[in-house]
Amino acid sequence: MTDRPFPDHRQAALALLNGNHRLSRKAGQFLGQLAVDPTPMSEAQAGWLRKLLERAGLPLMAEGGAA
């Protein structure tokens, strides 16, 4: 995996779903929605995605990336 920030929430969600990361059913449903829905995330969604990426040891979203 790369240390570069993810350019958009879709790629971040797919990295979490495709990796060997422990996720709850609720987190999996949330990431599945992010992977297919191009609409911007809310602040709460962005915060949850950030937490999931941090827990998995993955890079965060790029500054100014499509949220």
URRA-V432033 format. One record per backbone hydrogen bond with DSSP energy under -0.5 kcal/mol. CO is the residue of the C=O (numbers start at 1). NH is the residue of the N-H. If there is no record, write none. Layout:
BEGIN
CO,NH + CO,NH
END
This chain:
BEGIN
6,62 + 7,66 + 8,12 + 9,13 + 10,14 + 11,15 + 12,16 + 13,17 + 14,18 + 15,19 + 19,21 + 21,23 + 24,28 + 25,29 + 26,30 + 27,31 + 28,32 + 29,33 + 30,34 + 31,35 + 32,36 + 33,36 + 33,37 + 36,38 + 42,46 + 43,47 + 44,48 + 45,49 + 46,50 + 47,51 + 48,52 + 49,53 + 50,54 + 51,55 + 52,56 + 53,57 + 53,58 + 54,57 + 60,6 + 62,65 + 66,9 + 67,41
END
